[in-house]
Amino acid sequence: MPPKPRAQKKPTRPPQRGGSNRRLLIGIAAGGLVVLVAVAIGIAALGGGGGSADAAAALDTAGCSLVEKPALRGVHSITKPTGTSKLWNTNPPTSGPHYAIPAIWGAYTQPVNMAQLVHNLEHGGIYILYGPGVPDSTLAQLRSFYDDHTRATILAPLPSLGSRIALGAWTTKAADQPADGTAHLAKCTTFDQTAFAAFFDEFQFRGPERFPPDTLLPGRN
């Protein structure tokens, strides 16, 4: 009886390494793209890493001066609304010791207590102060600008400014870093829509204590 033919094994294909390598490269490339996008978004959120460069440039073009100093520690150490502090490092003050109750948001025809105004800045607000020498035509422009920025804004006279206008803000890098802040004070002799808008866009609602913008309305504090 003739022997049965031996079953032949099917030939096996050698492993295709190129496919797995390609998948690995595609995965790395995709991951790299995600990282690049995240970095770009982060830079955009920080204003391109330029800090207050946009506001500073707009203010400079408008002929305004901008002083930025490390913010002082915010404490309720001033016991009277009309009180002051020897620690304040800008004039008008933009950070540091203040009165426990902030001023009511709104437009005023009489000066507002600075110890209260500093507290408003701590909540993310901005003040627009003007001296008695500011022309009526400019004052009308300030009031119109205020009407478009009523949330977290105080417009009021300040006799010591003479013919100048002051914008004040107190910012921190993040809401959870209240001690790492900057005090911003701009002084202008005229109103400039672009410069004022840049100051508001860059610094408003970024104080050490961040309240929802819709709670910082005229008539409230």
GROMACS elastic network, one bead per residue, 0.5 to 0.9 nm:
[ bonds ]
;  ai    aj funct       b0    kb
    1     4     6  0.89939   500
    2     5     6  0.89673   500
    3     6     6  0.86985   500
    4     7     6  0.88743   500
    5     8     6  0.87308   500
    8    11     6  0.89341   500
    9    12     6  0.86878   500
   13    16     6  0.82752   500
   14    17     6  0.89402   500
   15    18     6  0.89729   500
   16    19     6  0.61844   500
   16    20     6  0.76344   500
   17    20     6  0.56347   500
   17    21     6  0.63065   500
   17    22     6  0.86986   500
   18    21     6  0.50898   500
   18    22     6  0.60625   500
   18    23     6  0.86444   500
   19    22     6  0.51175   500
   19    23     6  0.62526   500
   19    24     6  0.86429   500
   20    23     6  0.50569   500
   20    24     6  0.61657   500
   20    25     6  0.86620   500
   21    24     6  0.50248   500
   21    25     6  0.62011   500
   21    26     6  0.85894   500
   22    25     6  0.50875   500
   22    26     6  0.61035   500
   22    27     6  0.85142   500
   23    26     6  0.50989   500
   23    27     6  0.61218   500
   23    28     6  0.86501   500
   24    27     6  0.50885   500
   24    28     6  0.62252   500
   24    29     6  0.86215   500
   25    28     6  0.50891   500
   25    29     6  0.60974   500
   25    30     6  0.85677   500
   26    29     6  0.50806   500
   26    30     6  0.61234   500
   26    31     6  0.85406   500
   27    30     6  0.51577   500
   27    31     6  0.61191   500
   27    32     6  0.85394   500
   28    31     6  0.50785   500
   28    32     6  0.60860   500
   28    33     6  0.86285   500
   29    32     6  0.50325   500
   29    33     6  0.62283   500
   29    34     6  0.87602   500
   30    33     6  0.50664   500
   30    34     6  0.63641   500
   30    35     6  0.87536   500
   31    34     6  0.51598   500
   31    35     6  0.63554   500
   31    36     6  0.87411   500
   32    35     6  0.50832   500
   32    36     6  0.62069   500
   32    37     6  0.86422   500
   33    36     6  0.50626   500
   33    37     6  0.61463   500
   33    38     6  0.85419   500
   34    37     6  0.51426   500
   34    38     6  0.61227   500
   34    39     6  0.85915   500
   35    38     6  0.50686   500
   35    39     6  0.61371   500
   35    40     6  0.85870   500
   36    39     6  0.50929   500
   36    40     6  0.61409   500
   36    41     6  0.86105   500
   37    40     6  0.50515   500
   37    41     6  0.61539   500
   37    42     6  0.85430   500
   38    41     6  0.51144   500
   38    42     6  0.61087   500
   38    43     6  0.86315   500
   39    42     6  0.50036   500
   39    43     6  0.61660   500
   39    44     6  0.85698   500
   40    43     6  0.51604   500
   40    44     6  0.61628   500
   40    45     6  0.85862   500
   40    48     6  0.86095   500
   41    44     6  0.50651   500
   41    45     6  0.61062   500
   41    46     6  0.86762   500
   42    45     6  0.50854   500
   42    46     6  0.63629   500
   42    47     6  0.87725   500
   42    48     6  0.82456   500
   43    46     6  0.51460   500
   43    47     6  0.63290   500
   43    49     6  0.58801   500
   44    47     6  0.50505   500
   44    49     6  0.77152   500
   45    48     6  0.71497   500
   45    49     6  0.85761   500
   46    49     6  0.54356   500
   46    50     6  0.76077   500
   46    51     6  0.71257   500
   47    50     6  0.59497   500
   47    51     6  0.63458   500
   47    52     6  0.80599   500
   47    53     6  0.86608   500
   47    54     6  0.84373   500
   47   202     6  0.85755   500
   48    51     6  0.76536   500
   50    53     6  0.53761   500
   50    54     6  0.77067   500
   51    54     6  0.79078   500
   51   202     6  0.87644   500
   52    55     6  0.54800   500
   52    56     6  0.59819   500
   52    57     6  0.85361   500
   52   199     6  0.85683   500
   52   202     6  0.68765   500
   52   203     6  0.83706   500
   53    57     6  0.59467   500
   53    58     6  0.85465   500
   54    57     6  0.52425   500
   54    58     6  0.62652   500
   54    59     6  0.86088   500
   54   198     6  0.68929   500
   54   199     6  0.84563   500
   54   202     6  0.79344   500
   55    58     6  0.51737   500
   55    59     6  0.60449   500
   55    60     6  0.84550   500
   55    66     6  0.89999   500
   55   195     6  0.66481   500
   55   196     6  0.83025   500
   55   197     6  0.84747   500
   55   199     6  0.51974   500
   55   200     6  0.85681   500
   55   201     6  0.83092   500
   55   202     6  0.66850   500
   55   203     6  0.88798   500
   56    59     6  0.51558   500
   56    60     6  0.60050   500
   56    61     6  0.85553   500
   56    64     6  0.89151   500
   56    65     6  0.84470   500
   56    66     6  0.66802   500
   56   195     6  0.83686   500
   56   198     6  0.84719   500
   56   199     6  0.80838   500
   57    60     6  0.51012   500
   57    61     6  0.61661   500
   57    62     6  0.86374   500
   57   195     6  0.82898   500
   58    61     6  0.51544   500
   58    62     6  0.62956   500
   58    63     6  0.88208   500
   58    64     6  0.86605   500
   58   194     6  0.67003   500
   58   196     6  0.82723   500
   58   198     6  0.67806   500
   58   199     6  0.83832   500
   59    62     6  0.50212   500
   59    63     6  0.63341   500
   59    64     6  0.50488   500
   59    65     6  0.68098   500
   59    66     6  0.71949   500
   59   186     6  0.77773   500
   59   187     6  0.89180   500
   59   188     6  0.82390   500
   59   192     6  0.83589   500
   59   194     6  0.83040   500
   59   196     6  0.76020   500
   59   198     6  0.81063   500
   59   199     6  0.79949   500
   60    63     6  0.50890   500
   60    64     6  0.54114   500
   60    65     6  0.65624   500
   60    66     6  0.78660   500
   60   195     6  0.83069   500
   61    64     6  0.74860   500
   61   195     6  0.79373   500
   62    65     6  0.89996   500
   62   188     6  0.79432   500
   62   190     6  0.80937   500
   62   191     6  0.83084   500
   62   192     6  0.62902   500
   62   194     6  0.83178   500
   62   195     6  0.64723   500
   63   188     6  0.68058   500
   63   189     6  0.77720   500
   63   190     6  0.82932   500
   64   186     6  0.65819   500
   64   187     6  0.55332   500
   64   189     6  0.70829   500
   64   190     6  0.82761   500
   64   195     6  0.85263   500
   65   185     6  0.81808   500
   65   186     6  0.54604   500
   65   187     6  0.53214   500
   65   188     6  0.66178   500
   66   184     6  0.70993   500
   66   185     6  0.57220   500
   66   187     6  0.66329   500
   66   188     6  0.89978   500
   67    90     6  0.81585   500
   67   183     6  0.80406   500
   67   184     6  0.59375   500
   67   185     6  0.52048   500
   67   186     6  0.62911   500
   67   187     6  0.86153   500
   68    71     6  0.86795   500
   68    90     6  0.88921   500
   68   182     6  0.65097   500
   68   183     6  0.54836   500
   68   185     6  0.64417   500
   68   186     6  0.86523   500
   69    72     6  0.87303   500
   69    89     6  0.77929   500
   69    90     6  0.81202   500
   69   181     6  0.87507   500
   69   182     6  0.56772   500
   69   183     6  0.52284   500
   69   184     6  0.68443   500
   69   185     6  0.87818   500
   70    89     6  0.89918   500
   70    95     6  0.88977   500
   70   180     6  0.79523   500
   70   181     6  0.61148   500
   70   183     6  0.60256   500
   71    74     6  0.84211   500
   71    89     6  0.84992   500
   71    94     6  0.77912   500
   71    95     6  0.55290   500
   71    96     6  0.66973   500
   71   170     6  0.71143   500
   71   171     6  0.80745   500
   71   172     6  0.85630   500
   71   179     6  0.79132   500
   71   180     6  0.74244   500
   71   184     6  0.86665   500
   72    87     6  0.79290   500
   72    88     6  0.75122   500
   72    89     6  0.78875   500
   72    94     6  0.87269   500
   72    95     6  0.54886   500
   72    97     6  0.75777   500
   72   179     6  0.81358   500
   72   181     6  0.78746   500
   72   182     6  0.82405   500
   72   183     6  0.79827   500
   73    95     6  0.73463   500
   73    97     6  0.68404   500
   73   178     6  0.86904   500
   73   179     6  0.64935   500
   73   181     6  0.88226   500
   74    77     6  0.87316   500
   74    95     6  0.67527   500
   74    97     6  0.52023   500
   74    98     6  0.70549   500
   74   118     6  0.88858   500
   74   119     6  0.82349   500
   74   122     6  0.75755   500
   74   178     6  0.87199   500
   74   179     6  0.81403   500
   74   208     6  0.85195   500
   75    78     6  0.81767   500
   75    96     6  0.66566   500
   75    98     6  0.62987   500
   75    99     6  0.82502   500
   75   100     6  0.83484   500
   76    79     6  0.74732   500
   76    96     6  0.89455   500
   76    97     6  0.58962   500
   76    98     6  0.51856   500
   76    99     6  0.53179   500
   76   100     6  0.51360   500
   76   101     6  0.88035   500
   76   119     6  0.87018   500
   77    85     6  0.87041   500
   77    97     6  0.57293   500
   77    98     6  0.62176   500
   77    99     6  0.67697   500
   77   100     6  0.80084   500
   78    81     6  0.74747   500
   78    82     6  0.86995   500
   78    83     6  0.59936   500
   78    84     6  0.68222   500
   78    85     6  0.71988   500
   78    97     6  0.64033   500
   78    98     6  0.52656   500
   78   100     6  0.76289   500
   78   115     6  0.70444   500
   79    82     6  0.86658   500
   79    83     6  0.69262   500
   79    98     6  0.82890   500
   79    99     6  0.61433   500
   79   100     6  0.77541   500
   80    83     6  0.50600   500
   80    84     6  0.85085   500
   80    99     6  0.65106   500
   80   100     6  0.88099   500
   80   115     6  0.80399   500
   81    84     6  0.85579   500
   81    98     6  0.83833   500
   81    99     6  0.57656   500
   81   100     6  0.83346   500
   81   101     6  0.79396   500
   81   102     6  0.88359   500
   81   113     6  0.60756   500
   81   114     6  0.78824   500
   81   115     6  0.58808   500
   81   116     6  0.61302   500
   82    99     6  0.85585   500
   82   112     6  0.88591   500
   82   113     6  0.54539   500
   82   114     6  0.72254   500
   82   115     6  0.65134   500
   82   116     6  0.81329   500
   83    98     6  0.83190   500
   83    99     6  0.77954   500
   83   113     6  0.78987   500
   83   114     6  0.78931   500
   83   115     6  0.60969   500
   84    87     6  0.88723   500
   84    88     6  0.82815   500
   84    97     6  0.83787   500
   84    98     6  0.78177   500
   84   114     6  0.73608   500
   84   115     6  0.60773   500
   85    88     6  0.57987   500
   85    96     6  0.84376   500
   85    97     6  0.66151   500
   85    98     6  0.78758   500
   85   115     6  0.81244   500
   86    89     6  0.82594   500
   87    96     6  0.72876   500
   87    97     6  0.75217   500
   88    91     6  0.76460   500
   88    92     6  0.84715   500
   88    93     6  0.56769   500
   88    94     6  0.76776   500
   88    95     6  0.69765   500
   88    96     6  0.62797   500
   88    97     6  0.74957   500
   89    92     6  0.86964   500
   89    93     6  0.66359   500
   89    94     6  0.79376   500
   89    95     6  0.79847   500
   89    96     6  0.84336   500
   89   183     6  0.89147   500
   90    94     6  0.63942   500
   90    95     6  0.82652   500
   90   183     6  0.81963   500
   90   184     6  0.87370   500
   90   185     6  0.73703   500
   91    94     6  0.78140   500
   91   185     6  0.82435   500
   92   114     6  0.76868   500
   92   158     6  0.89888   500
   92   160     6  0.89618   500
   92   161     6  0.88020   500
   92   166     6  0.79431   500
   92   168     6  0.79230   500
   92   185     6  0.79074   500
   93    96     6  0.79497   500
   93   114     6  0.72318   500
   93   115     6  0.84514   500
   93   117     6  0.85712   500
   93   118     6  0.67400   500
   93   168     6  0.78894   500
   93   183     6  0.85799   500
   93   185     6  0.82854   500
   94   117     6  0.83938   500
   94   118     6  0.58415   500
   94   121     6  0.69796   500
   94   122     6  0.86888   500
   94   168     6  0.57992   500
   94   169     6  0.60298   500
   94   170     6  0.60233   500
   94   182     6  0.89493   500
   94   183     6  0.54788   500
   94   184     6  0.66583   500
   94   185     6  0.68777   500
   95    98     6  0.81589   500
   95   118     6  0.58295   500
   95   119     6  0.80551   500
   95   121     6  0.73115   500
   95   122     6  0.71815   500
   95   169     6  0.80763   500
   95   170     6  0.60608   500
   95   181     6  0.89711   500
   95   182     6  0.81844   500
   95   183     6  0.59454   500
   95   184     6  0.88143   500
   96   118     6  0.72953   500
   96   119     6  0.86398   500
   96   122     6  0.87273   500
   97   115     6  0.75509   500
   97   118     6  0.77636   500
   97   119     6  0.83700   500
   98   101     6  0.85458   500
   98   102     6  0.85848   500
   98   114     6  0.80890   500
   98   116     6  0.61822   500
   98   117     6  0.80359   500
   98   118     6  0.59132   500
   98   119     6  0.58467   500
   99   102     6  0.69475   500
   99   114     6  0.88043   500
   99   115     6  0.51687   500
   99   116     6  0.53076   500
   99   117     6  0.86004   500
   99   118     6  0.80150   500
   99   119     6  0.67566   500
  100   115     6  0.86839   500
  100   116     6  0.74759   500
  100   119     6  0.73444   500
  101   116     6  0.63214   500
  101   119     6  0.72137   500
  101   120     6  0.87948   500
  101   221     6  0.78412   500
  102   105     6  0.86814   500
  102   115     6  0.80899   500
  102   117     6  0.62179   500
  102   118     6  0.76639   500
  102   119     6  0.50882   500
  102   120     6  0.53645   500
  102   121     6  0.89274   500
  102   123     6  0.88976   500
  102   221     6  0.58542   500
  103   106     6  0.88203   500
  103   112     6  0.75241   500
  103   113     6  0.76524   500
  103   114     6  0.89790   500
  103   115     6  0.89297   500
  103   116     6  0.52517   500
  103   117     6  0.59575   500
  103   118     6  0.89871   500
  103   119     6  0.77472   500
  103   120     6  0.66127   500
  103   154     6  0.85630   500
  103   220     6  0.83101   500
  103   221     6  0.57789   500
  104   120     6  0.85037   500
  104   154     6  0.81375   500
  104   217     6  0.86575   500
  104   218     6  0.69569   500
  104   219     6  0.57343   500
  104   220     6  0.51199   500
  105   120     6  0.81911   500
  105   125     6  0.88830   500
  105   150     6  0.79673   500
  105   151     6  0.76875   500
  105   152     6  0.63827   500
  105   153     6  0.60719   500
  105   154     6  0.54974   500
  105   155     6  0.85777   500
  105   216     6  0.70295   500
  105   217     6  0.61924   500
  105   219     6  0.56988   500
  105   220     6  0.57329   500
  105   221     6  0.58412   500
  106   146     6  0.88071   500
  106   150     6  0.69258   500
  106   151     6  0.84647   500
  106   152     6  0.83213   500
  106   153     6  0.64973   500
  106   154     6  0.50608   500
  106   155     6  0.65042   500
  106   156     6  0.85186   500
  106   217     6  0.77581   500
  106   219     6  0.63786   500
  106   220     6  0.83243   500
  107   143     6  0.79820   500
  107   146     6  0.77729   500
  107   150     6  0.85168   500
  107   153     6  0.81310   500
  107   154     6  0.57024   500
  107   156     6  0.60372   500
  107   218     6  0.81269   500
  108   111     6  0.71549   500
  108   112     6  0.76723   500
  108   154     6  0.76116   500
  108   155     6  0.59778   500
  108   157     6  0.72815   500
  109   155     6  0.84427   500
  109   156     6  0.60650   500
  109   157     6  0.64835   500
  110   156     6  0.64772   500
  110   157     6  0.60329   500
  110   158     6  0.81138   500
  111   114     6  0.86537   500
  111   129     6  0.87097   500
  111   156     6  0.58135   500
  111   157     6  0.51012   500
  111   158     6  0.55356   500
  111   159     6  0.77937   500
  112   115     6  0.87932   500
  112   116     6  0.77034   500
  112   117     6  0.71455   500
  112   156     6  0.66914   500
  112   157     6  0.77457   500
  112   158     6  0.78937   500
  113   116     6  0.54651   500
  113   117     6  0.63393   500
  113   118     6  0.89620   500
  114   118     6  0.61897   500
  114   119     6  0.87134   500
  115   118     6  0.55775   500
  115   119     6  0.69667   500
  116   119     6  0.52167   500
  116   120     6  0.66299   500
  117   121     6  0.64675   500
  117   122     6  0.87553   500
  117   125     6  0.89281   500
  117   126     6  0.88946   500
  117   127     6  0.75920   500
  117   154     6  0.82658   500
  118   121     6  0.50803   500
  118   122     6  0.63645   500
  118   123     6  0.89250   500
  118   168     6  0.89987   500
  118   169     6  0.87556   500
  118   170     6  0.84217   500
  119   123     6  0.65993   500
  119   125     6  0.87940   500
  120   123     6  0.52170   500
  120   124     6  0.68286   500
  120   125     6  0.54842   500
  120   126     6  0.75132   500
  120   127     6  0.83780   500
  120   152     6  0.77808   500
  120   153     6  0.85465   500
  120   154     6  0.85939   500
  120   221     6  0.78106   500
  121   124     6  0.51477   500
  121   126     6  0.58410   500
  121   127     6  0.76087   500
  121   152     6  0.85559   500
  121   168     6  0.75952   500
  121   169     6  0.56540   500
  121   170     6  0.54899   500
  121   171     6  0.82633   500
  121   204     6  0.87534   500
  121   205     6  0.89231   500
  121   207     6  0.65635   500
  121   208     6  0.86460   500
  122   125     6  0.70221   500
  122   169     6  0.82082   500
  122   170     6  0.61051   500
  122   171     6  0.77882   500
  122   206     6  0.86465   500
  122   207     6  0.50793   500
  122   208     6  0.55487   500
  122   209     6  0.58285   500
  122   210     6  0.80262   500
  123   152     6  0.82175   500
  123   170     6  0.85598   500
  123   205     6  0.73275   500
  123   206     6  0.79571   500
  123   207     6  0.53901   500
  123   208     6  0.66399   500
  123   210     6  0.55280   500
  123   211     6  0.62532   500
  123   216     6  0.86481   500
  124   152     6  0.69550   500
  124   169     6  0.74291   500
  124   170     6  0.68814   500
  124   171     6  0.71511   500
  124   203     6  0.79144   500
  124   204     6  0.56271   500
  124   206     6  0.50557   500
  124   208     6  0.71562   500
  124   209     6  0.67962   500
  124   210     6  0.59663   500
  124   211     6  0.72483   500
  124   213     6  0.85772   500
  124   216     6  0.89960   500
  125   151     6  0.80403   500
  125   153     6  0.56260   500
  125   154     6  0.78513   500
  125   168     6  0.85497   500
  125   169     6  0.66444   500
  125   170     6  0.78814   500
  125   203     6  0.84978   500
  125   204     6  0.57713   500
  125   205     6  0.61292   500
  125   206     6  0.81344   500
  125   207     6  0.73084   500
  125   216     6  0.81049   500
  126   152     6  0.64294   500
  126   153     6  0.50963   500
  126   154     6  0.65831   500
  126   155     6  0.88686   500
  126   167     6  0.68691   500
  126   168     6  0.55410   500
  126   169     6  0.50701   500
  126   170     6  0.80004   500
  126   200     6  0.74778   500
  126   203     6  0.79608   500
  126   204     6  0.62618   500
  126   205     6  0.85148   500
  127   152     6  0.84888   500
  127   153     6  0.56591   500
  127   155     6  0.59814   500
  127   156     6  0.78093   500
  127   166     6  0.76771   500
  127   167     6  0.56262   500
  127   168     6  0.53191   500
  127   169     6  0.71233   500
  128   142     6  0.81389   500
  128   146     6  0.84445   500
  128   153     6  0.75089   500
  128   154     6  0.61090   500
  128   156     6  0.64998   500
  128   157     6  0.83724   500
  128   165     6  0.70082   500
  128   166     6  0.57161   500
  128   168     6  0.69595   500
  129   154     6  0.80477   500
  129   155     6  0.58885   500
  129   156     6  0.50718   500
  129   157     6  0.52835   500
  129   158     6  0.58471   500
  129   161     6  0.79856   500
  129   164     6  0.84660   500
  129   165     6  0.56279   500
  129   166     6  0.50298   500
  129   167     6  0.65913   500
  129   168     6  0.84358   500
  130   133     6  0.81969   500
  130   134     6  0.66391   500
  130   139     6  0.81496   500
  130   155     6  0.81484   500
  130   156     6  0.66217   500
  130   158     6  0.55856   500
  130   159     6  0.75699   500
  130   160     6  0.88502   500
  130   161     6  0.62830   500
  130   162     6  0.76671   500
  130   163     6  0.73549   500
  130   164     6  0.59885   500
  130   166     6  0.62920   500
  131   134     6  0.57685   500
  131   157     6  0.57930   500
  131   158     6  0.52111   500
  131   160     6  0.64712   500
  131   163     6  0.52013   500
  131   164     6  0.56920   500
  131   165     6  0.65163   500
  131   166     6  0.87357   500
  132   135     6  0.81448   500
  132   157     6  0.71821   500
  132   158     6  0.74741   500
  132   159     6  0.58470   500
  132   160     6  0.84323   500
  132   161     6  0.75410   500
  132   162     6  0.56484   500
  132   163     6  0.63317   500
  132   164     6  0.85531   500
  133   136     6  0.89569   500
  133   159     6  0.86873   500
  133   161     6  0.82138   500
  133   162     6  0.51871   500
  133   164     6  0.73171   500
  134   137     6  0.83651   500
  134   138     6  0.65245   500
  134   139     6  0.66692   500
  134   162     6  0.73540   500
  134   164     6  0.64223   500
  134   165     6  0.76037   500
  134   189     6  0.78663   500
  134   190     6  0.81487   500
  135   138     6  0.52886   500
  135   139     6  0.62574   500
  135   140     6  0.87222   500
  135   163     6  0.79797   500
  136   140     6  0.61468   500
  136   141     6  0.87062   500
  137   140     6  0.51624   500
  137   141     6  0.65800   500
  137   142     6  0.89134   500
  138   141     6  0.50075   500
  138   142     6  0.63121   500
  138   143     6  0.87036   500
  138   190     6  0.69390   500
  138   191     6  0.63434   500
  139   143     6  0.62239   500
  139   144     6  0.86060   500
  139   191     6  0.86043   500
  140   143     6  0.51258   500
  140   144     6  0.62272   500
  140   145     6  0.86402   500
  141   144     6  0.50541   500
  141   145     6  0.61367   500
  141   146     6  0.85197   500
  141   191     6  0.70487   500
  141   193     6  0.88147   500
  142   145     6  0.50371   500
  142   146     6  0.60392   500
  142   147     6  0.85805   500
  142   155     6  0.81148   500
  142   191     6  0.71143   500
  143   147     6  0.61614   500
  143   148     6  0.88371   500
  143   155     6  0.77850   500
  144   147     6  0.51011   500
  144   148     6  0.67471   500
  144   149     6  0.89776   500
  145   148     6  0.53126   500
  145   149     6  0.64887   500
  145   150     6  0.87720   500
  145   193     6  0.77963   500
  145   196     6  0.86168   500
  145   197     6  0.87778   500
  146   150     6  0.56876   500
  146   153     6  0.73863   500
  146   154     6  0.81322   500
  146   155     6  0.70285   500
  147   150     6  0.56137   500
  148   151     6  0.87398   500
  149   152     6  0.77974   500
  149   153     6  0.66732   500
  149   200     6  0.86006   500
  150   153     6  0.54861   500
  150   154     6  0.78056   500
  150   216     6  0.86216   500
  150   217     6  0.67227   500
  150   218     6  0.65115   500
  151   154     6  0.87597   500
  151   213     6  0.64873   500
  151   214     6  0.70181   500
  151   215     6  0.81049   500
  151   216     6  0.54086   500
  151   218     6  0.67535   500
  152   204     6  0.77323   500
  152   205     6  0.76051   500
  152   213     6  0.69001   500
  152   214     6  0.86920   500
  152   215     6  0.84747   500
  152   217     6  0.62613   500
  152   218     6  0.78030   500
  153   204     6  0.88167   500
  153   216     6  0.81992   500
  153   217     6  0.82652   500
  153   218     6  0.80808   500
  154   218     6  0.85967   500
  157   161     6  0.85325   500
  158   161     6  0.59222   500
  158   162     6  0.80808   500
  158   165     6  0.89412   500
  159   162     6  0.60855   500
  161   164     6  0.53282   500
  161   165     6  0.68558   500
  161   166     6  0.77059   500
  161   187     6  0.89725   500
  162   165     6  0.84859   500
  163   188     6  0.88838   500
  163   189     6  0.64871   500
  163   190     6  0.88830   500
  164   187     6  0.64579   500
  164   188     6  0.55685   500
  164   190     6  0.74093   500
  165   186     6  0.80912   500
  165   187     6  0.54880   500
  165   188     6  0.50997   500
  165   189     6  0.61087   500
  165   190     6  0.73291   500
  165   191     6  0.79768   500
  166   185     6  0.68576   500
  166   186     6  0.55567   500
  166   188     6  0.64969   500
  166   189     6  0.89991   500
  167   184     6  0.79466   500
  167   185     6  0.57000   500
  167   186     6  0.50539   500
  167   187     6  0.64767   500
  167   188     6  0.84413   500
  167   196     6  0.81689   500
  167   199     6  0.80309   500
  168   183     6  0.77363   500
  168   184     6  0.57233   500
  168   186     6  0.65892   500
  168   187     6  0.89389   500
  169   182     6  0.84593   500
  169   183     6  0.61318   500
  169   184     6  0.51513   500
  169   185     6  0.66913   500
  169   199     6  0.87243   500
  169   200     6  0.87316   500
  169   203     6  0.63376   500
  169   204     6  0.70671   500
  169   206     6  0.87760   500
  169   207     6  0.78622   500
  170   181     6  0.70667   500
  170   182     6  0.59123   500
  170   184     6  0.61385   500
  170   185     6  0.88770   500
  170   203     6  0.74198   500
  170   204     6  0.83815   500
  170   206     6  0.74523   500
  170   207     6  0.54762   500
  170   208     6  0.75066   500
  171   174     6  0.86064   500
  171   178     6  0.86813   500
  171   180     6  0.86205   500
  171   181     6  0.54192   500
  171   182     6  0.53795   500
  171   183     6  0.65426   500
  171   184     6  0.78931   500
  171   203     6  0.63515   500
  171   204     6  0.79237   500
  171   205     6  0.81366   500
  171   206     6  0.50413   500
  171   208     6  0.63269   500
  172   175     6  0.69166   500
  172   176     6  0.88240   500
  172   177     6  0.66755   500
  172   178     6  0.61414   500
  172   179     6  0.75609   500
  172   180     6  0.57404   500
  172   182     6  0.62412   500
  172   183     6  0.89154   500
  172   206     6  0.62477   500
  172   207     6  0.57541   500
  172   208     6  0.56357   500
  173   176     6  0.85600   500
  173   177     6  0.67602   500
  173   178     6  0.82108   500
  173   180     6  0.67455   500
  173   181     6  0.65247   500
  173   182     6  0.85114   500
  173   206     6  0.79064   500
  173   207     6  0.88445   500
  173   208     6  0.87396   500
  174   177     6  0.53001   500
  174   178     6  0.73312   500
  174   180     6  0.82975   500
  174   181     6  0.88143   500
  174   206     6  0.77786   500
  174   207     6  0.86861   500
  174   208     6  0.79284   500
  175   178     6  0.63593   500
  175   206     6  0.75591   500
  175   207     6  0.76235   500
  175   208     6  0.62170   500
  175   209     6  0.69767   500
  175   210     6  0.66242   500
  176   179     6  0.88570   500
  176   208     6  0.80957   500
  176   209     6  0.89934   500
  177   180     6  0.56149   500
  177   181     6  0.78864   500
  177   208     6  0.72606   500
  178   181     6  0.66570   500
  178   207     6  0.78584   500
  178   209     6  0.70774   500
  179   208     6  0.73737   500
  180   208     6  0.84271   500
  181   207     6  0.81562   500
  181   208     6  0.73143   500
  184   203     6  0.83399   500
  186   199     6  0.85950   500
  188   191     6  0.71186   500
  188   192     6  0.86847   500
  191   195     6  0.82974   500
  191   196     6  0.76201   500
  192   195     6  0.54496   500
  192   196     6  0.60969   500
  192   197     6  0.84517   500
  193   196     6  0.53357   500
  193   197     6  0.59600   500
  193   198     6  0.84965   500
  194   197     6  0.52172   500
  194   198     6  0.61055   500
  194   199     6  0.87145   500
  195   198     6  0.51100   500
  195   199     6  0.63048   500
  195   200     6  0.87767   500
  196   199     6  0.51437   500
  196   200     6  0.63478   500
  196   201     6  0.86244   500
  197   200     6  0.51195   500
  197   201     6  0.59831   500
  197   202     6  0.84983   500
  198   201     6  0.50554   500
  198   202     6  0.60387   500
  198   203     6  0.85043   500
  199   202     6  0.53615   500
  199   203     6  0.60483   500
  199   204     6  0.78341   500
  200   203     6  0.54485   500
  200   204     6  0.52236   500
  200   205     6  0.88748   500
  201   204     6  0.62836   500
  202   206     6  0.85692   500
  203   206     6  0.59741   500
  203   207     6  0.80634   500
  204   207     6  0.74805   500
  205   209     6  0.89735   500
  205   210     6  0.64696   500
  205   211     6  0.75261   500
  205   212     6  0.81049   500
  205   213     6  0.68196   500
  206   209     6  0.79566   500
  206   210     6  0.64281   500
  207   210     6  0.57290   500
  207   211     6  0.87178   500
  210   213     6  0.84939   500
  211   214     6  0.83835   500
  211   215     6  0.69427   500
  211   216     6  0.73912   500
  212   215     6  0.55929   500
  212   216     6  0.71652   500
  213   216     6  0.53698   500
  213   217     6  0.77616   500
  214   217     6  0.64110   500
  215   220     6  0.78817   500
  215   221     6  0.87229   500
  216   219     6  0.88073   500
  216   220     6  0.66189   500
  216   221     6  0.68792   500
  217   220     6  0.57231   500
  217   221     6  0.78021   500
  218   221     6  0.80453   500
